[in-house]
Amino acid sequence: MKILRISVIFIFTMVSICKAQAQKTTIINPILTGFYPDPSIVKAGGDYYLVNSTFSYFPGLPIMHSKDLKNWKQIGNVIHNPKQLDFMGERITRGLFAPGINYYKGIFYVTCTDIDHDGNFVVTATNPAGPWSQPIKIPQVRGIDPCIHFDEETDKAYIIYNSDAPDRKPLYSGHRTIRMYEFDYKNLKVVGDEKILVNGGVDISKKPVWIEGPHILKRNGYYYLYAAEGGTSVNHSQVVLRSESVWGPYIPYEKNPILTQRHLPADRPNPITSAGHAHFVVGPDGKDYSVYLAVRPYEGDFYNTGRETFLSPVDWVDGWPIINYGKELIPFQFDVNYKEVKQKNALPQSGNFKYTVQLNKGLDPSFLYLRTLEEGWHTIDKKKGLIMNLRPETVMEFTHPAFIGKRQQHINSMGEIEMSFMPKSEHEKAGLIILQDEKHFYYVAKSLNASGNQVVQLLKSKTDEKATETLSEVVLPQSNEKIHLKIQSQGEFYHFYYSLNGKKWTLLKDKVDGKFLSTKVAGGFTGCLYGMYATSNGKVSDNKASFKHLKYAGSDPTYK
């Protein structure tokens, strides 16, 4: 009997170990590669929904869905209708800043800031895939990064945000405050008076800058206010304070910050920098995790992929939350003890990957336009694919050109298109662009030269005027409608190719300066996009270009 008991215990133990091993999942960072900044996350039942900033791109504020915090699928966009908001006349890096998402009593809430036009607003939906409501403005909330805190015990809500210094009189550059109103979540308006919860940051005597992206978490009798501090570049960090009352006073954690990479050696291999802007969530295993933004530079502070979304565990130590407890370096991967749930028909988002979008089947929600979407200038044809009218507008203007883009998601990447286009004049161009903003892009296009010959051109934007310069031009051997165009990124360099059959490629120009497309050079808050782009450069045209497919591939050395 004793031997039998030991055998049963051994078998039970082995089954438990095997079960645990079978449920182990490896999280790969970033969980959303490329231009996915300012993440905010919410759990609704067994589902997770995440939203990011999009600035002046349309549709705005992508809604990502997951069951396991690893595999994500875009199911819609919060700003999906041009009638919701107007970004015309705004630079690419303006528009929508830092959304916050919440779920309460069957309703999803997203708060956000339209930085130049509408200020702070809230939208709602019962289905996160949409449709979302028309934005309701909250004019009393003056600042950025609004987010709602729902207190289930009291059935009250509060809206917390970043705002100016007290009396709008900053003591130093970057002096900001965290403020809060009570919020009537049924009628979507503030209640009572505004109160300052944090002045300057954790320690105002040290002149902390840009306290922002605030959230409140209630746990074990305390209200934890956590926010970013130090600005969204290399000095970025996450700090936490707590109070026994939602209205404060909030006492800072003596070991702040709870997340940063700013103190680490600049020459460390494969650095992850600029970490902050965190939002906590309970994982499938009941443990706490945090999404946050960070970047992967290829040299110094140079990166072209924008700010990305990362995930890390949160541990509670002596009553305080700490991200990546016991570790300094943000991990490119870590294991969790729960089952992976893959998303059906989802484009990959993390690690090394590649995909082909057949454009005759339509555009998924991740494709981006500039500022709005006017009807009629593009259609989907089952044989020809995506047909785009050449529009007079260019990407150098604050308007709505014929541009449709996908994010560059790796340091080493490739974007490729198959296009059919017969230019009629020198003004008409269509092709593939790698775009950072209005003044920082490279464009490989098919056009005509002054002699009327078909050419492939590599154009670079000028930063001092709305114009381009030609870096390379090749006369095609024959007037051919179909052409394949390819752009490769390799850290600080970009390489440009064309092909007449999609098999034999001809180099147009290699080792073109990629730092020109970096956030450090261009400024702003976005990342690069590979885009299909057709323009008649200010002239009226009835010409069209058709795009059969868009291929993307990315492979970085940090992934196995």
C-alpha positions in Angstrom: 0.0 0.0 0.0 2.9 2.4 0.8 4.5 1.7 -2.6 1.1 2.3 -4.2 0.7 5.7 -2.4 4.2 6.8 -3.5 3.4 5.7 -7.1 0.2 7.7 -7.1 1.9 10.8 -5.6 4.7 10.5 -8.2 2.2 10.1 -11.1 0.1 13.1 -9.8 3.3 15.2 -9.4 4.5 14.3 -12.9 1.1 15.1 -14.4 1.0 18.5 -12.7 4.5 19.3 -13.9 3.7 18.2 -17.5 0.5 20.2 -17.3 2.3 23.3 -16.1 5.0 22.9 -18.8 2.2 22.4 -21.4 0.7 25.8 -20.3 4.0 27.7 -20.5 3.8 30.6 -22.9 6.7 32.8 -24.1 5.9 36.5 -24.3 8.0 38.3 -27.0 8.7 42.0 -26.7 7.5 44.3 -28.1 4.1 42.7 -28.1 3.2 45.3 -30.8 6.1 46.2 -32.9 6.5 49.5 -34.8 4.5 52.6 -34.3 2.2 51.7 -31.4 2.8 54.3 -28.7 1.1 55.3 -25.5 -0.7 52.0 -24.8 -3.8 51.7 -22.6 -5.3 48.4 -21.8 -8.5 47.0 -20.2 -9.7 43.5 -19.3 -13.4 42.6 -20.0 -14.2 39.1 -18.9 -11.6 36.9 -20.5 -10.7 39.4 -23.2 -8.1 42.1 -23.4 -8.5 45.3 -25.4 -5.6 47.7 -26.1 -5.6 51.2 -27.7 -2.7 53.3 -29.0 -2.1 56.9 -30.2 -2.3 57.6 -33.9 -1.8 61.4 -34.1 -3.1 62.7 -37.5 -3.4 59.3 -39.2 -6.9 58.0 -40.0 -8.6 55.7 -38.8 -7.6 56.8 -35.3 -6.9 54.8 -32.2 -6.7 51.1 -33.2 -8.5 48.6 -31.0 -6.4 45.5 -30.5 -7.9 42.3 -29.0 -6.2 39.4 -27.2 -6.9 36.4 -25.0 -3.4 35.9 -23.7 -1.6 39.3 -23.8 0.7 37.8 -26.4 -1.3 37.3 -29.6 -3.1 40.5 -30.8 -5.5 41.2 -33.6 -6.8 44.6 -34.6 -10.6 44.4 -34.6 -11.4 48.0 -35.4 -10.6 51.7 -34.7 -12.2 54.1 -32.3 -12.2 57.0 -34.8 -13.5 55.1 -37.8 -15.8 57.8 -39.3 -14.4 61.0 -40.7 -17.4 62.8 -39.2 -16.2 62.0 -35.7 -13.0 64.2 -35.8 -11.3 66.5 -38.3 -7.5 66.3 -38.6 -7.2 68.4 -41.9 -4.6 71.1 -41.7 -2.7 69.3 -38.9 0.8 68.0 -39.1 1.2 64.2 -38.9 2.6 64.4 -35.4 -0.4 66.3 -34.0 -3.9 64.9 -33.9 -4.7 62.3 -31.2 -2.5 62.0 -28.1 -2.5 59.2 -25.5 -5.9 57.6 -25.2 -7.2 55.8 -22.2 -9.6 52.8 -22.3 -11.9 51.6 -19.6 -14.8 49.1 -19.2 -17.6 49.4 -16.7 -21.1 47.9 -16.5 -21.1 46.7 -20.1 -19.8 49.9 -21.7 -16.4 50.6 -23.1 -15.0 54.2 -22.6 -12.1 55.8 -24.5 -10.9 59.2 -23.5 -8.3 61.1 -25.6 -7.0 64.5 -26.6 -7.3 66.0 -30.1 -4.4 68.3 -29.4 -5.2 71.1 -31.9 -8.9 71.1 -32.6 -11.3 69.5 -30.1 -9.4 69.1 -26.9 -10.3 66.3 -24.5 -13.2 64.0 -25.3 -14.9 60.7 -24.5 -16.4 58.1 -26.8 -18.3 55.0 -25.8 -19.3 51.6 -27.3 -20.9 48.4 -26.2 -18.8 46.4 -28.7 -15.1 47.4 -28.8 -14.9 46.5 -32.5 -17.3 49.4 -33.0 -19.1 51.4 -33.9 -18.0 54.0 -31.4 -20.1 57.1 -30.6 -19.5 60.6 -31.7 -16.9 62.3 -29.4 -18.3 64.2 -26.4 -16.1 67.1 -25.6 -15.0 67.7 -22.0 -13.9 71.4 -22.1 -13.2 71.7 -18.4 -10.4 69.1 -18.7 -7.6 71.3 -20.0 -4.5 69.3 -20.7 -3.6 65.9 -22.2 -3.7 62.1 -21.4 -7.1 61.9 -19.8 -8.2 58.5 -18.3 -11.3 57.5 -16.2 -11.0 55.7 -12.9 -14.1 53.7 -11.9 -14.5 53.0 -8.2 -16.7 49.9 -8.1 -17.3 50.1 -4.3 -18.7 53.6 -4.5 -20.1 53.5 -8.1 -18.3 56.7 -8.8 -15.9 57.7 -11.6 -13.1 60.2 -11.8 -11.2 61.6 -14.8 -7.5 62.2 -14.2 -5.1 64.0 -16.6 -2.0 66.0 -17.1 -2.3 69.8 -17.0 -0.4 73.0 -16.7 1.5 74.2 -13.6 -0.6 75.8 -10.8 -2.2 79.1 -11.9 -0.6 78.4 -15.3 2.7 79.7 -13.9 5.5 77.1 -14.3 8.5 77.2 -12.0 10.7 75.6 -14.8 10.3 74.2 -18.3 8.4 70.9 -18.2 6.6 71.8 -14.9 3.2 70.1 -15.1 0.5 68.8 -12.7 -1.8 65.8 -12.4 -5.4 66.9 -11.9 -8.7 65.3 -11.4 -12.5 65.9 -11.6 -15.3 63.6 -10.4 -16.9 62.3 -13.6 -20.6 61.6 -14.2 -20.1 58.5 -16.4 -23.8 58.3 -17.2 -24.1 61.8 -18.7 -20.4 62.0 -19.7 -19.5 65.3 -17.9 -17.4 66.5 -15.0 -18.9 67.1 -11.6 -17.7 69.6 -9.0 -14.3 71.3 -8.9 -10.9 70.3 -10.3 -8.2 69.3 -7.8 -4.4 69.1 -8.2 -3.2 65.7 -7.1 0.5 65.9 -8.0 2.5 69.1 -8.5 5.5 68.8 -10.7 6.2 65.1 -10.0 7.5 62.8 -7.3 9.9 65.5 -5.8 9.3 69.1 -7.1 12.6 70.2 -5.5 14.4 68.2 -8.2 12.4 69.9 -11.0 10.9 66.8 -12.5 9.4 67.2 -16.0 6.3 66.0 -17.8 4.4 64.1 -15.2 1.8 62.5 -17.6 -0.2 59.5 -18.6 -1.8 59.0 -15.2 -3.9 56.1 -14.0 -5.4 55.2 -10.6 -5.6 51.7 -9.2 -7.4 50.8 -6.0 -5.9 47.9 -4.0 -5.9 46.9 -0.3 -7.4 50.2 0.9 -5.0 52.4 -1.1 -5.5 54.4 -4.2 -2.3 54.1 -6.3 -1.6 56.9 -8.7 1.0 55.9 -11.2 2.3 58.1 -14.1 5.1 58.7 -16.5 7.8 61.2 -15.6 10.9 62.6 -17.4 9.6 63.1 -20.9 8.9 60.4 -23.5 12.6 60.2 -24.7 15.7 58.6 -23.1 14.8 60.0 -19.6 11.4 58.4 -19.6 10.3 56.6 -16.4 7.3 55.4 -14.5 6.6 56.5 -10.9 3.9 55.7 -8.3 2.3 57.4 -5.4 -0.5 56.3 -3.1 -3.2 57.7 -0.8 -6.0 56.4 1.5 -8.4 58.8 -0.3 -8.9 59.1 -4.0 -8.5 62.9 -3.5 -5.1 62.6 -1.8 -2.8 63.5 -0.4 -0.6 61.2 -2.5 2.7 60.0 -1.0 5.4 58.9 -3.4 7.1 55.6 -3.2 10.6 56.2 -1.8 12.2 53.9 -4.3 10.8 55.5 -7.4 11.0 55.1 -10.4 9.3 51.7 -10.7 10.4 51.4 -14.4 13.2 53.1 -16.3 16.2 52.4 -18.5 17.8 55.8 -18.4 20.5 54.8 -15.9 21.9 51.9 -17.9 25.1 52.0 -20.0 24.4 53.6 -23.4 26.8 51.1 -25.1 24.9 48.0 -23.9 24.0 45.6 -26.8 20.5 45.7 -28.3 19.3 48.4 -26.0 15.7 49.1 -25.2 15.2 52.8 -24.1 12.7 55.5 -23.3 10.4 53.1 -21.2 7.4 54.6 -19.5 3.7 55.4 -19.9 2.6 52.2 -18.2 -0.9 50.8 -17.7 -1.5 47.8 -15.4 -3.8 44.8 -16.1 -4.5 41.4 -14.5 -3.3 38.6 -16.6 -5.0 35.2 -17.4 -3.0 33.7 -14.5 -4.4 36.3 -12.0 -1.0 38.0 -11.8 -0.4 41.7 -12.6 1.2 42.9 -15.8 1.9 46.2 -17.4 1.9 47.5 -20.9 4.2 50.5 -21.6 6.0 52.2 -24.4 9.7 51.9 -25.2 11.9 52.0 -28.3 14.6 49.9 -29.9 17.3 52.2 -31.4 19.8 50.8 -33.9 22.4 53.4 -32.8 22.4 55.9 -30.0 19.0 57.4 -29.9 18.2 56.7 -33.5 15.2 54.7 -34.3 12.7 54.7 -37.2 10.1 52.3 -35.9 8.6 54.8 -33.4 7.6 54.0 -29.9 6.3 50.4 -29.5 4.2 48.5 -27.0 5.9 46.3 -24.5 4.7 44.0 -21.7 6.2 43.1 -18.3 5.2 41.5 -15.1 4.3 43.6 -12.1 5.3 42.5 -8.6 4.1 43.9 -5.4 6.9 44.6 -2.9 6.1 46.0 0.5 2.8 47.3 -0.8 4.2 48.9 -3.9 4.0 47.8 -7.6 7.3 47.4 -9.4 7.7 46.5 -13.1 10.3 43.9 -13.9 11.1 43.5 -10.3 14.7 42.3 -9.7 15.7 43.0 -13.3 17.2 46.1 -14.8 17.1 45.3 -18.5 13.7 45.0 -20.1 13.5 41.4 -21.4 13.0 40.7 -25.1 11.1 37.6 -23.9 9.9 36.0 -20.7 7.7 33.0 -19.8 4.3 32.9 -18.2 2.4 29.9 -16.9 -0.8 30.0 -18.8 -2.0 28.8 -22.2 -1.4 30.6 -25.4 -4.5 31.5 -27.5 -3.7 32.4 -31.1 -5.9 34.9 -33.0 -7.6 33.6 -36.1 -6.8 35.5 -39.3 -4.6 37.9 -37.5 -1.5 39.6 -39.0 1.6 38.8 -36.8 2.7 41.6 -34.4 5.7 40.4 -32.5 9.1 38.7 -33.2 10.3 38.0 -36.7 7.5 37.7 -39.2 6.4 38.2 -42.8 3.0 38.5 -44.5 1.5 39.3 -47.9 -1.7 41.3 -48.2 -3.7 40.5 -51.4 -5.2 43.8 -52.1 -8.0 42.4 -54.3 -9.5 41.2 -51.0 -9.8 44.6 -49.4 -7.9 46.5 -46.7 -7.8 45.4 -43.1 -8.3 47.9 -40.2 -4.5 48.4 -39.8 -4.1 50.4 -43.0 -3.6 54.1 -42.4 -4.6 57.2 -44.4 -3.5 60.7 -43.8 -5.9 62.8 -41.8 -9.2 61.6 -43.2 -10.9 59.4 -45.8 -12.7 61.0 -48.6 -14.9 58.8 -50.7 -14.3 57.9 -54.3 -10.6 58.1 -54.9 -9.9 54.4 -54.4 -11.7 51.1 -55.1 -11.1 47.4 -54.8 -11.2 45.3 -58.0 -11.2 41.5 -57.7 -8.6 41.2 -60.6 -6.6 44.4 -60.4 -6.5 44.9 -56.7 -6.4 48.3 -55.1 -7.1 51.0 -57.7 -6.0 54.5 -56.6 -6.8 57.8 -58.4 -3.8 60.1 -58.8 -4.7 63.1 -56.6 -3.2 66.6 -56.9 -2.3 66.5 -53.1 1.1 65.4 -51.9 2.3 64.0 -48.6 4.2 67.3 -48.1 1.0 69.2 -47.5 -1.3 69.0 -44.5 -4.1 67.6 -46.6 -5.4 64.2 -47.8 -3.2 62.7 -50.5 -3.7 59.3 -52.2 -1.6 57.5 -49.6 -2.4 54.2 -47.8 0.3 52.9 -45.4 1.4 50.1 -43.1 3.8 50.4 -40.2 7.5 49.6 -40.5 7.7 47.1 -37.6 11.4 46.1 -37.5 14.8 47.7 -37.6 15.6 45.3 -40.5 12.5 45.2 -42.8 11.2 45.0 -46.3 8.2 46.5 -48.0 7.3 45.4 -51.6 4.5 46.2 -54.0 3.3 45.0 -57.4 1.9 48.0 -59.3 0.3 48.7 -62.7 0.6 52.3 -63.9 1.1 54.2 -67.1 2.2 57.7 -66.4 1.1 60.4 -68.8 3.3 63.3 -67.7 6.3 64.2 -65.5 3.9 65.4 -62.8 2.3 61.9 -62.5 4.0 59.5 -60.1 3.0 56.4 -58.3 4.9 53.9 -56.2 6.2 53.0 -52.8 7.1 55.5 -50.1 8.8 55.1 -46.7 7.3 58.0 -44.7 8.2 59.5 -41.4 6.5 62.9 -41.8 5.8 65.6 -44.4 9.5 66.6 -44.6 11.1 63.2 -44.1 10.5 60.5 -46.6 12.0 58.6 -49.5 9.8 57.7 -52.5 10.5 55.2 -55.3 8.1 56.0 -58.1 7.3 55.3 -61.7 7.0 58.4 -63.8 8.0 60.0 -67.1 11.1 62.1 -67.8 11.3 65.2 -70.0 11.8 63.1 -73.1 8.6 61.1 -72.4 10.4 57.9 -71.4 9.2 55.8 -68.5 11.5 56.0 -65.6 11.9 54.8 -62.0 12.9 57.5 -59.7 14.2 57.7 -56.1 13.0 60.9 -54.6 14.0 62.5 -51.2 12.0 65.1 -49.4 13.5 68.5 -48.8 13.2 69.9 -45.3 13.2 73.6 -46.2 10.5 73.6 -48.8 7.6 71.5 -50.2 9.7 69.8 -52.8 11.8 66.7 -53.5 15.2 66.0 -54.9 16.1 63.1 -57.3 18.6 60.7 -55.8 18.5 58.3 -58.7 16.7 57.8 -62.0 16.7 54.9 -64.4 15.0 54.8 -67.9 13.0 51.6 -68.3 13.9 49.5 -71.4 10.3 49.5 -72.6 6.9 51.1 -71.9 5.6 48.5 -69.4 2.5 48.9 -67.3 3.5 46.5 -64.5 6.4 47.0 -62.2 7.5 45.7 -58.8 9.1 48.1 -56.2 10.9 47.3 -53.0 12.4 49.1 -50.1 14.6 47.5 -47.5 15.6 48.9 -44.2 18.8 47.8 -42.5 19.3 49.8 -39.4 20.7 53.2 -40.5 20.5 52.4 -44.2 17.7 52.0 -46.7 18.0 50.2 -50.1 15.7 50.7 -53.1 15.0 48.2 -55.9 12.7 47.7 -58.9 11.8 44.7 -61.0 9.8 44.1 -64.2 8.8 40.6 -63.3 9.1 40.3 -59.5 12.0 37.8 -59.8 15.0 39.7 -61.1 15.6 42.8 -59.0 17.7 45.8 -60.1 19.3 48.0 -57.4 18.2 51.6 -57.8 20.3 52.9 -54.9 21.7 51.4 -51.7 22.9 52.6 -48.3 20.7 55.7 -48.4 20.8 57.6 -45.1 18.2 56.1 -42.8 18.8 58.5 -39.9 17.0 61.1 -42.0 13.9 59.1 -41.2 14.5 58.7 -37.5 12.5 60.3 -34.8 15.6 62.1 -33.5 16.1 63.9 -36.8 12.5 64.4 -37.8 11.2 65.1 -34.3 7.6 64.3 -33.4 6.1 61.1 -32.0 5.4 58.8 -34.9 7.2 56.0 -36.7 7.8 55.1 -40.4 5.2 53.7 -42.7 5.6 51.9 -45.9 2.9 53.4 -48.2 1.3 53.1 -51.6 1.3 56.6 -52.9 0.0 58.2 -56.2 0.1 61.9 -56.9 -0.2 64.3 -59.9 1.7 67.0 -57.9 -0.8 69.8 -58.0 -2.2 69.1 -61.5 -5.6 67.7 -62.2 -5.4 64.1 -63.5 -7.8 61.3 -64.5 -5.0 58.7 -64.3 -5.0 55.7 -62.0 -2.6 53.2 -60.5 -3.4 49.7 -59.3 -1.7 47.7 -56.6 -2.1 44.0 -56.5 -0.3 43.1 -53.3 1.7 44.5 -50.4 4.4 42.3 -48.9 6.1 42.9 -45.6 9.0 41.0 -43.9 10.9 41.9 -40.8 13.8 40.2 -39.0 15.8 41.6 -36.1 18.8 40.1 -34.4 17.3 40.2 -31.0 14.8 37.5 -31.9 15.7 33.8 -32.1 
